[in-house]
Amino acid sequence: MKKLLLLAAAALGLATAQAQTLSCCVRPAGGPNATEAFAMLAANKDFSGGHEAPLPYRYEGAGQAIEFKTPDGKTGHAFEIKSAKPSNKYLFVIHEWWGLNDYIKKEAAKYAEELPGVNVLALDLYDGQVATTPEEAGKLMQAVTTDRATAIIKGAELYAGPKAQFASIGWCFGGGWSLQSALLGGKQTVGCVMYYGMPEKDVAKLKTLNSDVLGLFAEQDKWINPEVVAQFEKNMAAAGKKVTVKEYPADHAFANPSNPKYNQALAADAHQKALAYLKARLKA
């Protein structure tokens, strides 16, 4: 009888442990991927508390909203600023957790001005939704599915065409998706800039990269911390790929003017590094 009771207790303990593991936002088959793992940070009060709502801003410059078909049978959206002359060079700009707001449109316009001969496409991974509070942003970020975001990026690549060359840039949520965009672009990918986004951990996936990567990170970031960055460098080396990492003495979102952790001087330095990198890879 004692043996039966011990076996029953052990079985109950194992079942309880499994239930606790599966309930913690973790997929049973191998756990969350890089972008899903980052989205889970929305439930962290320190993370959401470190992102103050952006100040009201309205962009009224060049560019237009566009739609394109996505492989899942739906419609994708983006904000496009076309090159003054016909070009097959594309820069995909991927928004932070707020969504494709006017701040991102302004950033896209800045790159369009600094990269003549390049079409700039700011992708909307939230399907038209934009957050104005950290609570809204967290819900939208957690609601993004890998399949849908992938379909939007693939749709944008199809919109650009089979002869197009892609580079990507993104911040925070968009930083991780900038790297995923580079992976999805295959041989058409020529560059990738990621600001403090979650790196891909799968070395087999990283082996498929067709370009190097510029990673701009923050030493005081509690989430995409120096340990995460160091592991990314190791994984890229194992994949036989080049990554250039710059870690700034700053906190997460240091390049976002609407964030209390914004550092103007460091943001300007990071921008110049990103711009030089993109110019070298999107030569007209």
N, C-alpha and C positions, 0 to 999 in steps of 0.2 A: 504493500500500500504506500509505504514511504517513497519507493522508487517511482510509482505512478504520480504521486503528488509533486515530486521533484521534476519529473518530465513535463507535467502540465504547467508548472510554474515557469520552467525554462521556455516552453513554447509560447506562453503568454508574454513573457519578457521580450522574446524575439519579435513577436507580432507587434508589440507596442513600439519597439525601437524602429521597426520598418515603417510603421504608420507615421511616427514622428519625422523620420527622414523624408518620406514622400510628401508630407504636408508642408514642408519648408520650401515651397516654390521650386522644387527640383524635379525635373522630368525623370521618370523611371529609367528611360533608355539613355544612359550615359551622361545625364545632367544637362544643364542649360548651355547653349553656345555662348560665344563672347558677348554678342549684343544683348541677348536675353539676360545674361548675368549682370550687365550694366543696368538694364532696365529695372532690375530688382532693387537697385539703390534708391528708387523712388519711395520705397517704404522706410528708408532710413531718415529719421528726423534731422540729424545733423546735415545730411546731404541736401535735403529739401530746404532746410533752414538757411543754408549757405547761398541760396539763390533768391534774392529779392526780386519782386515783380519788376519787370522793365518799365521805365518811364514811358509815357505816351510819345509816340513818334510816328510821323506820316512821311513815307517816301513818295516823292513826286517826280522822280527823274526818268531816264530812258528805260525801256524794257516793256515787256508785255506778258500777261498770263497766257499760257498755252496748255493744250490738252494733247495726249497721245494714247494710243492703245497699249495695253499691257498684256503679257502672255496669259494671264489668268482670266481673260475675257472682260476685264473692266477698263476703266479710264484712269490714266495718271495725270497729275498736274505739276506744273513747274513755272518758274518765272525766267524768261529768256531775254538776254541782251545779245543780239546778233553782232557779229563782226561787220565792220563797214564794207569789207570786201569778202567775197565768197571764201569760205575756209572749212577745212575738215578737222580743225583743232577744236576740242571741247574741254572746258573746265566744268566739272560737276561740283556745285557748292551744296553742302549738306548741313542743314540747320541744327541748332542746339535743341534742348528738350522743350523749348517754347513753341517750336513749329516754324513754318515759313512766314515770319513776320516782316515788317518793314525794315527792321534792323538788318536782317539777312539780305533783303533786296538791296539795301545800301551797300553792304559788303560785296555783293555780287557786282554792283555797278562800279565799285572801286577797282576790282580786279579786271573788269572789262576795259576800264580806262587805262590801266597799267599794262595790260596784255593785248595790245592791238593785234588784230588778226586771229583772235581766239573768240569763239562763241562761248558765252557763259550761261550755264543752265543751273538755276537754283532749284533743286528737287524738293518736292513736298511729300515727305514720308508719313504725314498725318492725314492725307486725303482731305485737305481743305480746312482742317481744324487748327486753331491757334489758341494757345493758352496765355492768360494774362496774370495768373497767380501760380505759385508753386504747387498748390494742390491740384489745379487743372493740369499743369505740366506733367506731374507725376502720373496722373491717370492716363493721359495721352501716350506717354512714353511706355507705360506698362501694357497698353492696349495694342501696340505695334507687334504684328506677327512677323516672323522671319520670312514666311512665304509671301506675304503681301509686300513687304519692303523690297524683297528680292525682285518681285514682279515689276515694281515701279522702276527700279534701277535698270532692269533688263529692257523695259519699255522705252526708257530714255535712250539707252544705247541703240535700240532699233530705230528710234526717231532720228538719231544722229547719223546712222547709216553704216554699212559694212566697211567703208573706207575711212571712217573717222578715227581719230586718235583721242584717247581719253586721259585726262588727269583729274584728280579729285582732291577736295579739301573739305574738312569739317571740324566742328568743335564739340567737345563733350559727347553727347549722344551721337552727333554727326561725325565726330572723330573716329569712333568705332565703325560707323557705316561708310566712312571714306575708305577705310581699309577693305571692307567687304566689297565696296564698289570696284576697287582696283582688282580684287580677286575675280569678280564677275566679268570684268572687261576682257579677260584673257589676253590674247596677243595684241589687242588694240590699246591696252593700258600702257601709258608711257610715264606715269608719275602718280604719287600719292602723298598728301600731307595730312597728318592727323594731329590735332590739338587735344591733348589729355583725354583721349578716348580709349575704350577697352580694346587691347590688342587681341588678335586671333591667336589662340594657343595651339591649334592643330598644325603640327609641323608638315603633315602631308598636304594640307591646304596651302600653307605658305610656300611650298615648293612650286605651286602653280603660278605664283606671281610672275608677271612679265616685266616688272620694273622694280626699282629700289623704293625705299620709303623714307620720308623725313618725318620724324616724330618730335613734337614739341610738348614737353611735359613740365610739371611743377614739382619741385622737391618737397613741398609741404602738403601735397595732395594726399589726403587720407585714404583715397579709394584707388586711384591709378597712381599708386605710390612707387617709390624707387625700386622696391622689390619686384613689383609687377613689370616695371620698365626693364629691369635687368633680365628677368625671365624672357621677355619679348626679344631682347637682343640675343640671348642664347638660342631661342627657338629660330630666329631668323638665320643665325649662323649655321644651325643644324640643317636648315632648309637650303643652305647655299645661296642665301639672298642678302643683299646689302641694306642696312638701315643706318641712317644718321640720326643720332639722338642728341637733342639739346634739352637739358634740364635747367629750369630757371629757379632762382631763390624766391619762389612765390607759391601761392595756393591755387587750387583748382579754379578755373574760370578767370584767371588773371588777365586774359585778353578780351574779356567782355566788358565794355564800358558801363553796362547797366548793373554790373555785379559789384558788391562792396569790396571784393578782393582784387578789383581791377588795378593793374599797375601800368600806367601809361608808357613809361620808358621801356619796360620789358615787353609790353605788347607791341610797341613800335619795332623793337629789335626782332621779335619773332616774325612780324609781318615781312620785314625786309628779307629775312632768311627764306621764308615761304615764297616770296615773290621771285627771288633769285633762282630758287630751285625750279619753280614753274616756268620761268623764262627759258631756262636751259633745256627743258624737256618739251616745251610747246613752241619750238622755234618755227617761225613762218616759212 
